[in-house]
Amino acid sequence: MSESETEHLDYYPSGWNEEIHDEYYIEWVADDDPTILVRLDGTMGDGDYSVTPITGVNTDGEEFVTRPVSGLSRTEAFEVAATLIYAMNGVMGRLRSEKEFTGDANKES
């Protein structure tokens, strides 16, 4: 676990990098693939923060953006960002067959 330098997130998973552009615009980027990231954007003002999970870039350089969550307070935005970072990290770990994330894959039904 890496310790966050933000006021509302204590830690984020190892294998990710926290990029603080300013206090209202922060990205958590996957080390293995920097086109996978979670973006927190509060530049529109309090009560209008958005969090966007990005899962890659196409051949035209456009980001694969899933549905952003917007209209959030600052605290809510950090909660959503943390949830997405850990969810994306878990899926990536599972796809890479990392033991930490595949414990139930070896169980017989």
C-alpha positions in Angstrom: 0.0 0.0 0.0 1.2 3.5 -0.8 0.3 6.4 1.4 -1.7 9.1 -0.3 -0.7 12.7 -0.1 -4.3 13.8 -0.3 -6.5 14.8 2.6 -9.3 12.4 2.0 -7.6 9.2 0.9 -5.2 7.4 3.3 -3.8 4.7 1.1 -4.0 3.4 -2.5 -2.8 0.0 -3.8 0.8 -0.6 -4.7 1.2 -0.7 -8.4 -0.5 2.6 -8.8 0.9 6.1 -8.9 -0.8 9.2 -7.4 -0.4 12.3 -9.6 -1.6 15.4 -7.9 -1.9 18.1 -10.6 -3.4 20.5 -8.1 -5.8 20.1 -5.2 -8.8 19.9 -7.5 -7.4 17.6 -10.2 -5.8 14.2 -9.2 -5.2 11.0 -11.1 -4.3 7.5 -9.9 -2.5 5.8 -12.7 -1.7 2.0 -13.0 2.1 1.5 -13.1 1.8 -1.5 -15.6 -0.3 0.5 -18.0 -0.5 4.3 -17.7 -3.6 4.4 -19.9 -5.6 2.9 -17.0 -6.4 5.5 -14.4 -9.0 7.0 -12.2 -9.4 10.8 -12.5 -10.9 13.1 -9.9 -11.8 16.5 -11.2 -13.1 19.2 -8.9 -12.3 22.2 -11.2 -16.0 23.0 -11.6 -16.4 23.8 -7.9 -17.6 22.2 -4.7 -20.6 20.0 -5.2 -19.7 19.4 -8.8 -16.7 17.0 -8.5 -16.5 14.2 -11.0 -14.7 10.9 -10.9 -13.9 9.1 -14.2 -12.5 5.6 -14.6 -10.4 5.3 -17.8 -9.6 1.9 -19.1 -7.3 2.6 -22.0 -6.7 4.7 -25.2 -7.7 3.8 -28.7 -5.6 4.2 -31.8 -6.8 7.8 -32.3 -5.5 8.7 -28.8 -9.0 8.9 -27.3 -9.5 7.7 -23.8 -11.9 4.8 -23.1 -14.1 6.5 -20.6 -16.7 4.6 -18.7 -19.6 6.6 -17.3 -18.2 9.4 -15.0 -19.8 9.9 -11.6 -20.5 13.6 -11.2 -22.3 16.1 -9.0 -20.3 14.9 -6.0 -19.0 16.8 -3.0 -15.2 16.6 -2.4 -15.5 13.9 0.2 -17.9 11.8 -1.9 -15.6 12.1 -4.9 -12.7 10.7 -2.9 -14.9 7.8 -1.7 -15.9 7.0 -5.3 -12.3 7.3 -6.5 -11.0 4.9 -3.8 -13.7 2.4 -4.7 -12.8 2.5 -8.4 -9.1 2.3 -7.8 -9.4 -0.8 -5.6 -12.0 -2.4 -7.9 -9.8 -1.8 -11.0 -6.8 -3.0 -9.1 -8.6 -6.2 -8.1 -9.7 -7.0 -11.7 -6.2 -6.3 -13.0 -4.7 -8.6 -10.4 -7.3 -11.3 -11.2 -6.6 -11.1 -14.9 -2.9 -11.5 -14.2 -3.7 -14.6 -12.0 -2.1 -13.0 -8.9 -2.8 -15.3 -6.0 -4.0 -12.4 -3.8 -7.0 -12.0 -6.2 -7.7 -15.6 -7.4 -8.4 -17.5 -4.1 -11.9 -18.5 -5.2 -10.7 -19.6 -8.7 -9.2 -22.8 -7.3 -12.3 -23.8 -5.3 -14.4 -26.7 -6.6 -18.1 -26.1 -6.8 
